């Protein structure tokens, strides 16, 4: 259970060792509390006065024995006690998959990693708008945009490693999943080469979630029993296009607007039929989400105004989604009609 409380100007005592309590202190200070500290249980014995009689005691689980008498006395005095986890170990990196850009699709592990971070390096495809409510860490924007790389990939890796070597608990928050066209493997390799402990928290990949946001299933019984995920950053070779066209199933292309013309023309040359349904889903789960549906032979014209971030979906599942949408709209219209008749 999670509770929200206004702590502005309230006295909060944070107990626990300095190392274990460092992030809890930041969290309460960020919430507007006036924070006091008690690092060891010594001096907070059974009979002494309670320190300043705070509004709230945040008890960090630092592994030290001897806190129980103080906490028992707080309970007896009617002072609320909030249990807080100890800060994560310092000097390591966690690559966190942030999903398609909405905090609602962050995993529990991702939320916990952000809570425990000292520094967060994030990019534009991650749910960065919500970071202030998820972490009290220092936030560093390393977002790369098409045609304008704010921080190069190599520099991002150097920043992560340097920060971890300084003793920080570093989170690299990425869009989607770190290992699905996210260059997570390169970032792990950089940490390993520098002797920095590193772990990866998987995220919800946009290859599945963004089509789903538009009502498109990447597989569907008796329609498609497999799907292939392709990077749209660079044009495919003729050999790759031929192989892709012959696979069948559903094709999902991430960030493919820049190579859309080449892809559509190449698949046609490779034998894919011109009336194959295709969808372009822009800004999935974000304000202004938009879906453009056409056929392989006409998509280049239909999607002329589309831009990244976008996911392309090629296959009969697009037609399934259109049929489902039509049924849903018809059902909604019947509901509106029934409500109108009941109202009259």
N, C-alpha and C positions, 0 to 999 in steps of 0.2 A: 504494500500500500504506500502511495506517495501523498504527502500533504504539502500544501503551500502555506506560508505564513509570512507576514510582513515583519522583518527584523530591523527596519530602518531605525537607527539610534538606540537599539536595544543592546544591553550588556550580555555578551555570550562568553562563557568560559570554555575554552577548548583544552581538553586534557589529552596527554600523550606526548611521547618524545618528539623533539623538534623535527626529526626526519620523517617520522610516520605521520605527523600532524600538519605538515607544510601545506598540503593541498586543501585540507579541511579549513585551515586558517584563511587561505585565499578565497574559498567558497563563501565563507561567512562574511568576510570583509566585502566581497563583491555584492553580497546581499544587503549591505548597508549596516551591518552589525558593528558594535564597538567590541572588539575582541580582546580578551585577556587570556593569559596562558598559564598552564600548570604542566611542567614537563615530566615531573616524577611524582610518584605517590607519597614520597616522604614529606612530612610537614602538613599533610592533609589528613591527619590521624582521626581517631575516633572522637576526640573531645575538643579539638580546636575549632575556632570560628570558621564558618564557610567563607571562601575567598570572595568578598565583595557582594555576596548574595546575588548572583546573576539572574537574568530573566530565563536563561536556558544554559544547560551544560551539554556540550558536544563531546562525547566520550569516544576517543579514537582507539580502536583496537590495536594497540602497539605491542602486545605480547608481554608487557610488564605485569608482574604480579603486584598486588597491593592496592589496586584502585577501588576494590569493592567497598571498603568502609566509607570512602567519600561519596560514592554513588548511592549507597544505602541511605546516608544522611541527607543527600539531596532529595531522594524520594520521600523520606520522612518529613522534610521541610516543605514539600509541595513544589519543588523546583523541577521542571521537566528535564529529562535526560534523553538526548538523541544519540543513538549508536552510529558511529561513523567508521567506515573502513579505513585502514591504514593506507598511506600513499604507496603507489607502486614502486618497485625498485628503481633506483636511479641509473642513468648511464645506459639506456637501451632504447631501441626503436621499435615501434609497432606500426605496421602498415595496415590501415583500416579501410575496408571497402565501404564507401558511403552510399552505395545504391544510386538510383537515378536522379537524386537531387532533392528528395523530400525527407525530412526527418522521420516521417511515419514509417519509412522502410529501413531505418537503421536497425541493426540487430542489437540485442541486449549486450553482447560482448563489445560492440562498437561504442555504445553509450557508456559502458563502464570504462573503456580505454580512454575516451575523451574526458571523463570525470577525473581520471587519475593523471592526466597529462600535465607536464610543465610547459611544453611548447607544442603547438600544433601548426604544421605546414599544410596548407590546404590549397585546392585548385578550384576552378570555376564550375566544374561539373559536380562537385560535392555539395551537400546541403549547408553551405557556409553561412547562409542568412540566419540560421538557428544556432550557431556555435555559442553565442553569448549566453544562451540559456542552458547549454550542455556542458560547458567547461569554464574554469577560471584561468586557464592557461594563457600564455602569451600566444597571440594569433598572428601568423605570418602568411600573407598571400603570395603564393608562388605560381599563380594561375597562368597558364599558357593559352593564348588565343590564336586562331588562325591568322597567319601572317604577322603576328606580334607576340613573340615569346618573352613574357615578362622576366622569367628566370629560366635559363637553359636547364635541360635535364641533368647535365653534369654538375651544374652549380647547385641544383636542388639536392643531389646526393651528397655533395660536399657540406652543405648547410646542415643536413640531417646528422651526418657523421660527427661534424664538429660540435654540434649542440649536445649530442649524446656523450661525447668524450669530455665535455664540460660537466657532466654529471646529471644532465636533464633526462627526464622521462619524455621521450619524443614520440609524437603521433604524426604520421604522414597520412592525412585524410584525402582519399582519392574518390573520384566518381566511380560508380559501378563496382566491379570486383578488381582487386589489384592484379590478378593473374589473367584477366581477359582484356587484352590490348591495353593494359594499364601500366606497363613497364615495371611491374612489381618485381619481376625476376632480376632486373638490372639493379634496382634499389636494394634488394636483399644481398646481391653479390657485392655491392659497394660496402655494405655494413660488415659482411663476413670478412672482406679483405682488410678492413680497418680493425677487426677484432671487436666489433660492437655487437652485443646480443641483439637479435632481431626476431620478431614473430609476425605472422600475417593473420589478420582477421578477415575472412571472406565477406563479400558484400553481395547484395542482390544485383545481378547483372542486368544492364539495360537491354541486353539482347532478348530477354524474356519479359521483363517487367514493362518496358515501354510499349511493345505491341499489345500486352495485356491491358494497359491503360487505355488503348484505343479499341478494346474489345476483340483483339485478334489473337487467337491461340496459335502458338507456333507448331503444335501438333494437334491432330483431330482424327478420331477413329474413322477409318475408311477414306480419309482424305490425305493425311500426311502422317507417316510414322517416323519421320526423322527431320532434323533441321540442321543447317550448316550456318555457322557464324563467320562472317568475313569482315575484315577491316576495310573501310572505304577511304583510307588516307592516301593510298597509292593505287594507280590503275593496275588491274590484273593482266597477266600475260595471256596470250592466245591459248596456251596450253592449260592455264588455270581456268579460263573461261569455258573451254571445251569440257574440262572435267566437271566444273560446277553445273553446267547445263545438263550434263548426263546423269547427275546424281539423283534427281527427283527430290521430292519432299519440299521443305520450305527453306528459302534462303533469307538470312537476316544480315543486313549490312549496317555496321556502326559507323557513324560520322561519314556518310557516303554521298553527301550532296555535291562535293567537289568533283567526284568521279562518276556521277550518275549517268551522264550522257555516254561516257565510254563503256560503262557497265551494261546499260540497256542495249546499245548497239552491238557490243561484243557477245552478249547472250543470244541475240538474234542471229548473228553470224554463226554461232555455235549450234544453232538448230532449235532454240527455244521458240515456241510459237508466239506470235505477236499479240494474241489476245490473253496471254497469261496475266491474271490480275496482280496488281502491285500497289503497295501503299507506302506513303511517306508520312511518318509520325514525327512532327516537330515538337520540341520542348515538352517531352513527356513528363507528366506530374508537375509541371510548372505553369505559372500564369501564361495564358495564351497558347496552351496546347492545341495543336491543329493536326488533322489527318487529311491528306490528299490521296484519293483513290483513283486509279486509272488502269490502263493496260500497258504491258511492256512496250508496245509499239507507240504509245502516246504519252507515256509518263514524262518524257523529257520536256514536252511542251506544258503538260498539266502542272508540273512541279517547278516551273521556271522561276517562281517567286519564293521558293522554299530556301531555308538556310539551316545550317547546323546550330545547335545540336539536334540531330535527327537520326532516326532509325528507319531503314528501308526494309520492307517485307515483300518478298516475291513468292507467290504460290497460291494454290487453291484455297488455303486457309483464309485468305483475304475475302474471298467470296462467302465463306462461312460466316465471317464476322458481319458482312453486309446483310446477310439473311437474318442473323440474330438481331441485328440492329433494327431491321424492318419489323420483326415480330415484337420487339420491345416497344417500338414507337406505336405500333397498333394497339398493344395492350395498354399503354399509357393513355392513348386516345379514348379507349373504351372506359378506362377508369375515370377520365375527366367527364365523359358523357354520362356515366352512371352517377357521379357526384352532382352533375347539373340537374339530372332528373330527380334525384332525391331532394335537392334543394328547392325544386319547384313543387 
